[in-house]
């Protein structure tokens, strides 16, 4: 039946993905220790680039155009403090940061050690 074909296709796709993760299944044993490769994708991300990505994402996802030039412009126009905005962002996304007085006037108010952990956010559960 159609359901059996879909299930078998999903199982086959899962097996292919797991082989790719293990190194293609060609032997060799995989990694012999902790991975030390670091990515620098966020290190070269400026506030302007991040704001541009956010504006594009809001436009694409919600079909809404943000009328502000930057976070600072939005906060001053709407009367929202940056600390409140940071707190709401952390609550919505599950990011936990260290408790300290962040200097938002700096070009880089955060560093790598500020992110304590990321926890999953549950938006809906069915109780039976």
N, C-alpha and C positions, 0 to 999 in steps of 0.2 A: 504494500500500500504506500501512499504518499508519505505518511507519517514515518514509516520504517525507513524509507529512502532518506528523508531529512535527517533522522537520528543517525543513520550510518554515515552520512556526509559530514555531520558535525563531529562525530567520533574520529573520522579520518582526518579532518582539519585540525582537531586537537592534538592528535598524534604527530602530525607534521610540525605543528608549532612547538611541541615539546622536544622534538628531535633538533629543531633549529636552536632552541635555547641550550641544549646540551652540547652543541658544537657540531651539528650536522650528522651525528651518529656515526662518524668515521673513526671512532676510537680516539685514543689519546688521553682519555681520562678527565679532561676538563681542567678547571683552575685548581691549583695546589695550595691556595691560601686566600686570604682576604683580598678583595679587589682594591687596588690603590689608585686606580685611574680617577681623576677628578675632572669635572666639567666646568668650564668657565662661561657657560651660557648666560648666567645672570650677572656676572661681574662687569660686563661691558654694557649693561642695560642702564641707560640714564633715565632720569625722571621724565624727560621729554619723550623718549622712545616708548616708555611704559604707558604714558598718558595717551600717546597716539595709538598704541595697540588696544588700549581700553576703549577709546572712542570708536575704533573700527569694530571691535567685538560687540559693543552695545548696538551699533548701527546694524550689524549683520544679524545679531540674535533677536533684538527687540524692535528693530526698525525705528529707532529713536536716535536723533542727533543730539549729542551733548553740546551745549552752547558755550562751554567754558574752555579757556585756553590751557588751564593747568589745574592741579589740585588746589593750589593756593588761591587762584581766581575763583574756583567753585566755593571754597570755604569762606572767603571774604564776602562773596555775593550772597550766599545762602545763610551766613551767620553760624556755620558749623565749625567747631574746633577740630583741629587735626587729631587730637587725642581721642575724641569721640568717634571720629571716622575710622581710626585705627582699631579701636575697640570693637566697633560693629563689623569691620572686615574680619577680624579674628574670630568673632562669634559665628559669623556666617560660614566661614571656610574651614574652621577647625584648627587654625594655626595658633600655637601657643608660643608667646615670646617672653623673654625675660623681663622682669619688673624693674624698670629703671626710668630715669628722666631722659627721654629722647629729645635731642636738639634738632628740631625740624628745620632750623635755619641753615644747617650744614648741607653741603652738596650730597653727602652720603650719610644720612642719619642712622642707618642700620649697617651691621656687619654680619658675617656668617655665624658668629656665636650667639646672636640675638634670638634666633629661632630655636626654642627649646624642643618642640616636637610638633607633629601634625597628627591630630586625632580625627577619626571618621565622624562625619556629621550624619545623624539619622534624621531624615525629614518626615518619614511616615512608617508606621508599623501597624500591622493588623493583629489585634488581640482576639484570640478565640476562646 
